Amino acid sequence: MTDSSSPHPRRRVILEDDIDGFTPAQLLLLQSPDIDVLGISAVSGNIWRDEVLAHTCRLLELAGHPQIPVLPGPVHPLLNSELATERWEALYGKLVWKGAWTKHWVDGDTVQSAPRYHAHDVVPDLALGNPSVVRACDEPAALFMLRMVRQYPGEVSIIATGPLTNLALAQSLDPAFATLARELVYMGGSLNPRQQRNSISAQQFAREFVNSPRREFNIRWDPEAASIVMRAPWRQITMVPVDPSTATELTPDLLARMSAADTTIGHALRRREPGFPMWDELATAVWLRPDLVTHTETLYVDTSTAFDAGYGDILSWAPGYQPGLGEQAQTVVHAVDVQAFEQLLIDRLTAPQPPAVGLPLPLLPPGEGARRADEGAIAGGLAAPVE
């Protein structure tokens, strides 16, 4: 954990994620000296849990934070499965993105690549080197979260940028979990997004929400977990859906500015592939800097768990119109100050960092082409979606 002995108490946070590479969302927290990252929990989603653990451990080595615990979550969703998803697709049509269950893109002209399909217990070698110093803890993520919120009641924020399985387990184990936490900020869900960028990548990412505006991968991977978490009595819930992310993109220019520092973080970021909406980074930034948000709305939110065409879709109601069966009011982020958001990324990611540990990273000069940070990817254009 980061040092919290300073005279001004640091904001305590646990990050729940399914990262598949060296991603700026985690670095925003690690590069913020006023933040105490209590731990990072791994959950299956974009890739399988064990692969997420490896990427997280390696990221902490390169970012110079080997002391932060990495906690394993469950391998599978609570109820959903690959077979159930295939059955659903046979009834209702193809999903654009299925995370670890993705075998190939439906559209052959998709410029993004998908991670190589493999069994849940396979961990491909990482392009940035395998972790050699940081190891995942034995303690399950849900138990770690429960321990932290009881150790620091009312002080621990949770940022979830992957499926909500770990949080649902923690809430099921201890119904006081949500009330003991300070707040939940999650990247997930979709209301009525409108594409605001004109790049090929942006247009292709819009394929899903143009046809299914209430569907988003993090929620769709484990709808039952999402519903449990959304109905829990949190003190504060902030939802960062797909909607505001359509105004953001990891362009080559932004990536070059983010990776300009002659640090291990800078050299590692030069291997990122540009072209993605900044889903996870938005959620982290909204928690770090609430002043970035320019438009919010209060809605009561739940997830459809009926195994029909809307399985995993977001349900929402204006106050007073909700069924009143446990739905909780959420602050829904609709828009952010994109210029200020990008500047926050540049400032934090180019700042000095602690010494890296583990295997040395081969250096790249500024401006040398970005590369895929996961060698397990199928040959193609950009990296797989990271929500």
Secondary structure, DSSP 8 states (H G I E B T S, - for coil): -----SSS--EEEEEEE---SS-HHHHHHHT-TTEEEEEEEE--SSS-HHHHHHHHHHHHHHHT-TTS-EEE--SS-SS--HHHHHHHHHHH---S--GGG--S-SSTT--B--B----TT-----TT---SS----SS-HHHHHHHHHHHSTTTEEEEE-S-SHHHHHHHHH-TTHHHHSSEEEEE---SS------SHHHHHHHHHHHH-TT--HHHHH-HHHHHHHHHS--S-EEEE-HHHHTT----HHHHHHHT-SSSHHHHHHTTS------HHHHHHHHHH-GGGEEEEEEEEEEE--SSSTTTT-EEEE-TT-S--SS-EEEEEEEEE-HHHHHHHHHHHHTS------SS------TTS----S-TTB-SSSB-----
